[in-house]
Amino acid sequence: MLFLIFRTARAYCAVEAKGIVEVLPLLQIDALPAGPAGVAGVINYRGALLPVVDLSELAVGVACTRLHSSRILVTRLKTGVFAGQPVGVVVEGATQTLRIAPERFALAPGPDAMWAAREDIDGTSRLIQRIDLQTLVPTLLDQARATRRIA
């Protein structure tokens, strides 16, 4: 299965490529007045406003570093606040795809259990956390709303 590899503030992550509509360069994101934490703002996407969330800020409270390798992943969420419409997700270090057999991902032990695999990235064996944007982004947005980080 083909995965897009990127980083958050704490980990390498893999997201299934088939769930990505488009990968955009890190465009100018217009912040929302009194914008909520984790919501980077909006961009003009094919003539319409596209909400953009910062995955790292939503997940671990640290905003994504704006690098040349930072990207906006466009996906269409099936549940949550933005269900049915495209949403942009800012990630950093999104410059590589890897074919990884799904069975290579195992549930890593610990308090923050995650589906992870050890794969070769940039010539080194690294732990890669598999995430599902369809599950993670709506869940994080709902948690942010519940804690009043989002209006």
Phi, psi and omega in degrees: 000141182271130180236143171269130182257136176208181180238153164247186180298339186239346189204160166278142182230155176232133176233139182299127185297328183294343178273356181262124178284318183198150175247120182251152170296164179287095181281174173294121178257124179274116180293148176275141177304131183053042184299141180288153178301136178092339177261110184291328181142217181224155173231162173276113182239104179055040176087002179232158177283131180244119176292142182233127177251153177258105186301317181296317180294319178294319186281316187232004176079010179240121183298147177299136177286133180279100181243168174298334181269002177287143184222164170250116176270123178265125178224163178246110182284146182262342182223171174087193185303321185256024183305133175087351180240157177291147179225141175266142179233115180280129176224160178246153176070028182272077183234007188218145169242151177223143170270119181229129176293130183306328181290348176290337179279124179236158179285112180283138181287164176125174183293331178251061183307139182211156173277120186217157176220152175261120183224162179277117174234125178054037176080005178232150178279118183234150174280129180241126178271126177275127178236156178243107182302328181296332179262312188293310186297310178299322179296313180296321178295319178296319178296319179297321178294318182296328179265011177064024173280341179233137180289000000 
